[in-house]
């Protein structure tokens, strides 16, 4: 019994201990979780400048977006962006060359909405003038909302009129200008800033939030687009390392290593991460240094207009909102303190008496205005009050109390800056408390909802090409809003435009650069159809004009052309160093083909990705051919079964040979009935000065290559005159070009005004093809 009793007592005594152990364990876990949660919240607030609780609900998120914020940094970014747009309208938008870009009525244009037609040259100049004035208004902060409307509306109209000039930064400018339109960026560093006293000196935080997001998305999405084999394997940007901006890297890296490591891998890591680094205060300055270097290098590497400078101008948006005020205060107070310090030094060097020193300092003191004296007295009183109130927080040593006059001036300068910051912070807090209402308004919720929709749209559009299938080619989407900057490198070597007169059964060939200003249309199915329609209209128009003249050298040929004809387009391209291959089916009539923006392009030939791995071997072959001579070269071609390539080899080339790498082809020359079959790894000599036909006879795509010696290049190099030494530096050339562009712009405006008011004929230049 005793043993049993002892056992029961033992069990009874251990059970409370087990319960307390579990309770203590739960308490420790709860405390550690609270500490971890507190640590995370504190670090999150320190890194992102807001608490998680601020966005824990939609109501709090709206209040967070409408937190009063200093408009200083926003105003500076607005002014710099406006200056960039003033220059961009003249240069990349083409105001200085508007007579060439929009003046020829025969030119083919490629609007997003089929059927849109550009206005006459004089009215187009007026549209550009309104846009240009809007850019000036944004830069000056004058009638800001009206200025934004004058810039944004013409900008998007011109954007929709011509797809061949689309770029990612062109799309970015329109989006950023539209976002600025909705902000209150004219409350600082603006001519409208005087109205800020009436409307309030703060702006809602969302003015910063949405602009910072837009540029964060610019970098981050560009990084995501580079997360592909094409970029990471180094095939997108080839031979970029030959540019002089990479000379410092050549000290320790080869050109191939620079292309692969610096251009491709560093570019990928930079785009993907720099947006995050600029959000964090500790990494902001180093990331901005890298970002500045990156954009300045891009400004020299690529012809991308004001894009690098727009990115540089908007980088300060990621800094604290009041940095311009601190900078302004620093220079203002430094100008006031320097004379006092100088008088103190003179007093010590001359060893004046106390009375003389007072007399010498007195004039400088009297120079201060009454407001400044009151401000100094206020700072002194507040300093004393803070010293008595916060003894635990601010402890001064005896050495600090016995400083000389110069140290007192420096300390007063620092205290004034701190006081200014504290005052600004207190004002913002008071404004927030005063303006914050228990419930957000419907307007605020609506604006917040629009901002969220914009964010979702910006992340959706670059990956929305599964919807707009009609604009896809070998790569998804149009080059404008996809953020796939420099990811795809195109090389077009051969374009054939064949006009077949169905009534007379005659074939005519057209110059592929006729009535177009660039070759962007050659790679997109929708633009190829638009170009075909434009060709038909121009051919019929040319025939009608020649009919009215009654005499022309080519009149008989044009009169034979019927209205029943077909247009066939055969374009040969290489994507990221692959084989040259045709992008469109050359047997499809572009005037009758069916196309829909939401359906795949029916006449698009597939990209021969099965030969993508051949690029490494192609590099080896190319390097081997280069060892033959300084003037030898190689061209790689791939074609589909049953199709043929008709090609003409000029007599400028010699030692031309054809080698089959994969598949089987037949080779035949014009005016010859002989057809030679060439199988894999076999070669044949190719005749020059005449056409030949290469037809793929294998059941799968064939790959072959031309090797040749460029005789003309060799002769030109031997007879090459000595290089002309230019006296004008490159910088002066650019300045001279910009001055001439501005002068031409004003001339265009004057001519358009005279044409619209007094019906004076427009004077315009004519583009000459080289």
C-alpha positions, 0 to 999 in steps of 0.5 A: 500500500505504501508503495502504491501510495508513493507511486500515486503521489509521484504521478500526482506530483509529475503531472503539474510539472508537465503542465507547467513545462508545456505552459512555459514552452508555449510562453517562450514560443509566443515571446519569440514569435512576438520578438520576431514579428516586432523585428520584422515590422521594424525592419520593414518600416525602416526599409520601406518607410511604411508599416504593414498595418498601413496596408492591412485593409483597403481602407488603410491602403487608401489612407496610406496613399493619401498621406500628405507628402512634401512635393519637392522631389516630385516638382524637380522630377517633373521639371527635368522630365519636361525638359527631356520631353522638350528635346525629345519632341524635336529629335526622336519625335521628329519635329525638326524632320517633320517634312520628311517624316510626314510630308510625303503623301506617297509614303506608307504609314502603319497605324495601329487602327487600320484605316487611320490616315495622317493629316496634311503636313501643315496640320501635323506641324500644328499638332506637334506645336501643341505637343511641344508647348505642352512639354514646355508647360510641364517643364516650367510648371505653368498651367500644369494640367492644361500643359499635360493635356496639350502634351499627352493627347497629341503624343498618343495620337501620333503614337497610334499613327505609326507602329514602325517607330514604336520603342519601349521608351516611346511607350514609357514617355506617354505613360509617365506623362499621363501619370504626371497629368493626374498628380500635383507636381506643380506645387514646387519648382514651378510657376504654378507654385504660388497657387500651392499656398491656397491649395495646400503645400503637400501632395498625396503620397500616391503621386510618388508611389505610382511614378516610383512603381512605373520606373520600378516596373521598367527595370524589373520587367526588363529583367524578367524578359531577359530571363531566357536562353536567348539572352543568358546564353549570349546570343542577343547582343553580339559584338557589343564589346567592340564599342569604346565604352567597354575599353576599361573592361578589356584590361582583365576580360576578353571581348567574348567574356565582356559580351557574355558576362558584362553585357548579358549576365550583368545586364540581366542581374542589374535590370532584375534587382536595381529597382529593389536596391533603389527602394532601400535607403542603405543601398540607394546611393550605390545603386544610383551610382551603378544606374547612372553609369549604366544609363550613360553607357547606354546613351553612347551605345544605342540610338535611344534619344532621351531615354537614359536621361529620363531615367536619370532625371526620375531617379531622385523620386526614390530618395526622400521627398524633401531632399531639394529643400535640404539642398536649398537650405544647405546652400542658404545657411552656408552663405550666411555662416561663411561671412561670420566665420570669416569675421571670426578668423580675422578677429583672431588673426588681428587680435582685436579687443572685445569691444573691437570684435563686437563692433566688427561683428555688429554690422554683419549681424545687422545685415540679417533681416528681422525674420532671420533674427526671430528665427535664430532666437526661436532656434535658440529658445527651442534648443534650450527647451529641448536641452532641459526636456530631453536630458536623457536623450541629449547629453553634452560633454564639458568639451562641447560647452567650451567650443570656440566661435567657429564651432558654435557657428557650425553647430548652429548651422547643424541645429538649424538644419535639424530644426528645419527637418523637424519643423517640416516633419511636424508640419506633415504630421499636423497636415496628416492629422488635420486632413485624415478623416475617419472614413475615406471618400469615394473619390479617394477610393476611386483613385486608389482603384485606378492606381491598382488597375494601372499596376495590374495592367502594367504587369499584364500587358507585357504577357498579353500576347496570347490575346493579341496573336495577330501582332506576333511573329517569331517573338510575341507582340509588337516592340513597344509595350513588352519591355523586351529591350535588346532581347531580340537581334534581327538581321534582314539580308534579302527582301523580294516584293513581287507584283503579279499582274493576273490579267496579263500574267506578268511579274514585276519586282518592286524596290522594298524601300519604296514609299517606306522610311524603315524596315520594321514592317518586314517582320510583322504580318499586320504591317506586311498587309498594310504595306501591300494595301499601300502599294496597291493604292500607290500603283493605281494612283501612279497609273492615273497620274501618268494617264493625265499627263498624256506623255511619259517614258514609262507610260506604256508600261504603266498602262499595261498594268491591270487592276487585278494583281497580287502582291507576294512578299518574301523576307529572309531574316535571322533572329539572334544569330540563327540561320537566315530563313524566310519569315512569311510564306512567299506563295500567299497573296497579301492583298487577299489573305485573312488577318485578325488581331486576335488570331495567329498569323496564317502566313507566318513561317515557323522559326527553325528552332531545331537548328538553334543549337547549330549556332555554336558550330556556325561561330566556329565555321565563321572564325575558320572562314575569316582565317582564309583572307581579310575579305572572306565571309560566310552566310548561313541559310535554312529553307523549308522542304519544297521551297526554293531560293532565287538569288543573284550573285554580283560579279563583285564576289569571287570564289563563291561556293555552296556547302550543304550542312543538313538535308539535300538541295538541288542547284540550277542556274538560269539559261541552263537545264542542268540541275545538280543535287547537293547532299549533306557535307558536299560543296559546289561552285556558284556562278556569279553575274547571273541568277541561280535557284536552290531548291530543298528536296529533302523531307526536312528543312535543309541548311547550307552556307555560302562562302565568298570573297568580297572583291570590291571590299578588297579593291576599295581597301587597297585604293582607300584614301588616307582618313580625313582628319576632322577638326570639329570635336564630336561634342561640337558636332552634336551641339551644332546638330541640335542648333540646326534642328531647333532652327528647322523646327521654328521654320516648320512652324512659320511655314505651317502658320503661313500655309494655314492663314495665308495659303502660302505653299508648304516648303518641304525636303525630299528623302533621297534613298542611298 
